[in-house]
C-alpha cells in the first residue's frame, strides 16, 4: 500500500519539474512558453494544496485531535505560496524577467522548506494516524492530484 | 511521532532571526582576521606546524566554519529534523558568546603561544560546545528517526563532537604537557573534523538540499542509507590503525575514506549535471567550486602519505578548507540569509520584497569571484613562490571576507527598510 509520505513526496517532485520549465522558458525569452508553464505549474500546485486542505489535513485533524497544530501552520504557508504564485503571474504579465526570477527564487525556497517539513514531519505523522484508511484515502488523493494532469 | 515533532512546525518554534544571524555576522570577522594575519606573516603557509600556522588554521576552522555551522544548526534542526533546540534564543546567545570568546582565546593561545590563554580557550570552547550539544541532543532525542537526513545529522554531530574533544585534548597537551601522544591525536583531530564533522554534516544536508533546491533526481538510496554509517565506522577503524601505528593498514583505510568522500562528491556532481534548473544559480556554482577543490584536496592527502615535503599537508588544508568547505558554506549563506529576512518580514505581516530585491545577484557574484581568486592566490602562495604571494593572498582573503560581511549587512539593511516602510 502506498503511504501518504510516498504519494505526496512524489507529487512534490512532479511539481518541481513543472516549476523548472518556467525558468527555462524565461531564460530563453520565450514568454508564451513561460506563460503556459506557469499556468501548468499553478494547476499542479493548486491540485496538491487542495488535496491536502480538503482531504488529508481534515482527516489527520480528526484522527489526531491536533486541530491547532502543524496543519494550521501548513495552511498558513499555503497562503504565502499562493501569494508567491500571484506575484510570479504579475511579473510575467509585465514581462519583467528580473522580477520574475526573484519571485521564482523566493517561491522555490519557501516551497522547499515547506516540503521538507511535510516530508520529514507531517506526512509521517499522517501515516501514523491514517494508515488504516489508506484503502479509501489513497485513491481519493490520487484522483485529486491527477486533476491537474501533472 | 509525538507532539514535540508536531510543534516543530509552528511559527512559535522557528528561532528568532537573531539566533542564527549573530553567528553568520560574526564568522566573517574571523575570516578578515585570518586574512590580516597572513598579510602580516606571509611565511605562515610554509609549514603546518608553526604557532602562527595553527592560529591561522583555527581562525578559519573554529572562527569561521564552526561559527557558521552552529548558526545554521539552530535553523536547520527544526526544519529538516523536526527538532527545535529548546530555549533557542537563550541557548544561541550563550553558545555564541562562549564560542566567539573561546575562538579568540584559542587563536591567541596557539599563536602567541600563551599556555595560560590556551587553557582559558579550552574552558570557554568546552563550555560553549557542552551547552550546544546538550541542547541539540535534547532536541534530537525528542523526535524519532524517519528519514536519512535526521539520522545522518546525529552521526555528523557525534563526529564533530569527537573532533572537538580531540582538539581540546590537544590544546591541553600543548598548554599543560599532558602525557599523551601528540602526533597521532593531531591526525585523528584533523580526520574527524574534516570527514566526521564537516564532511558528514555536508552529506546529511546535501541529501535534502541538492535534490530540492537544485531540482535534481534524488541521491541513490544505497548512498543515503549507508554512506554516513560506513564513513563513521571506517573512521573508527582508521582511528585504531593510527593509535596502534599500523602504518600499512592505515594507508589502505585512508584510501577507503577517500573513496567514500569521492562517492559523495561524484554523486553530487552527477546529480547537479541532471539539474532541471537551466541556469546554474550562485549556490550551484559555489558547490561546484567546493566539490572540485575537495577532490584536489583528497588527492593531496594521498600524495602526502608518500612524500616528506611539508607542501602537501598545507595544500590539502588550503584546498579542503578554503576551496572546499568555505565555498559550499558561502553558497548556503547566500540562500539562507535573504530567505530568513524574507520569512521574518512575511511572518511579521509585512509584504516582503522578493529575495533578489533583498539580496541582488551582482555583489554576490563578485564576492564569489573574489573568493575563487583568493583560492588561486592561496595555492600559489603555498607553492612558495615568494613572500609577496602570501601577502597578496592575505590581502585578497581580507577583502573576500569583508565583502561577505558587507553583502550580509546589506541584506539586513534591506530587511530593516522593508520592515519600517
Boltz contact constraints between the chains, C-beta under 6 A:
constraints:
  - contact:
      token1: [A, 16]
      token2: [B, 215]
      max_distance: 6.0
  - contact:
      token1: [A, 17]
      token2: [B, 276]
      max_distance: 6.0
  - contact:
      token1: [A, 20]
      token2: [B, 215]
      max_distance: 6.0
  - contact:
      token1: [A, 20]
      token2: [B, 276]
      max_distance: 6.0
  - contact:
      token1: [A, 20]
      token2: [B, 277]
      max_distance: 6.0
  - contact:
      token1: [A, 23]
      token2: [B, 278]
      max_distance: 6.0
  - contact:
      token1: [A, 24]
      token2: [B, 278]
      max_distance: 6.0
  - contact:
      token1: [A, 27]
      token2: [B, 278]
      max_distance: 6.0
  - contact:
      token1: [A, 27]
      token2: [B, 279]
      max_distance: 6.0
  - contact:
      token1: [A, 69]
      token2: [B, 6]
      max_distance: 6.0
  - contact:
      token1: [A, 70]
      token2: [B, 6]
      max_distance: 6.0
  - contact:
      token1: [A, 70]
      token2: [B, 9]
      max_distance: 6.0
  - contact:
      token1: [A, 73]
      token2: [B, 9]
      max_distance: 6.0
  - contact:
      token1: [A, 73]
      token2: [B, 10]
      max_distance: 6.0
  - contact:
      token1: [A, 102]
      token2: [B, 354]
      max_distance: 6.0
  - contact:
      token1: [A, 102]
      token2: [B, 356]
      max_distance: 6.0
  - contact:
      token1: [A, 102]
      token2: [B, 357]
      max_distance: 6.0
  - contact:
      token1: [A, 103]
      token2: [B, 354]
      max_distance: 6.0
  - contact:
      token1: [A, 105]
      token2: [B, 355]
      max_distance: 6.0
  - contact:
      token1: [A, 105]
      token2: [B, 356]
      max_distance: 6.0
  - contact:
      token1: [A, 106]
      token2: [B, 342]
      max_distance: 6.0
  - contact:
      token1: [A, 106]
      token2: [B, 354]
      max_distance: 6.0
  - contact:
      token1: [A, 106]
      token2: [B, 355]
      max_distance: 6.0
  - contact:
      token1: [A, 109]
      token2: [B, 339]
      max_distance: 6.0
  - contact:
      token1: [A, 112]
      token2: [B, 212]
      max_distance: 6.0
  - contact:
      token1: [A, 112]
      token2: [B, 213]
      max_distance: 6.0
  - contact:
      token1: [A, 113]
      token2: [B, 79]
      max_distance: 6.0
  - contact:
      token1: [A, 116]
      token2: [B, 79]
      max_distance: 6.0
  - contact:
      token1: [A, 116]
      token2: [B, 80]
      max_distance: 6.0
  - contact:
      token1: [A, 117]
      token2: [B, 9]
      max_distance: 6.0
  - contact:
      token1: [A, 120]
      token2: [B, 82]
      max_distance: 6.0
  - contact:
      token1: [A, 120]
      token2: [B, 147]
      max_distance: 6.0
  - contact:
      token1: [A, 121]
      token2: [B, 5]
      max_distance: 6.0
  - contact:
      token1: [A, 121]
      token2: [B, 82]
      max_distance: 6.0
  - contact:
      token1: [A, 124]
      token2: [B, 1]
      max_distance: 6.0
  - contact:
      token1: [A, 124]
      token2: [B, 146]
      max_distance: 6.0
  - contact:
      token1: [A, 125]
      token2: [B, 1]
      max_distance: 6.0
  - contact:
      token1: [A, 128]
      token2: [B, 1]
      max_distance: 6.0
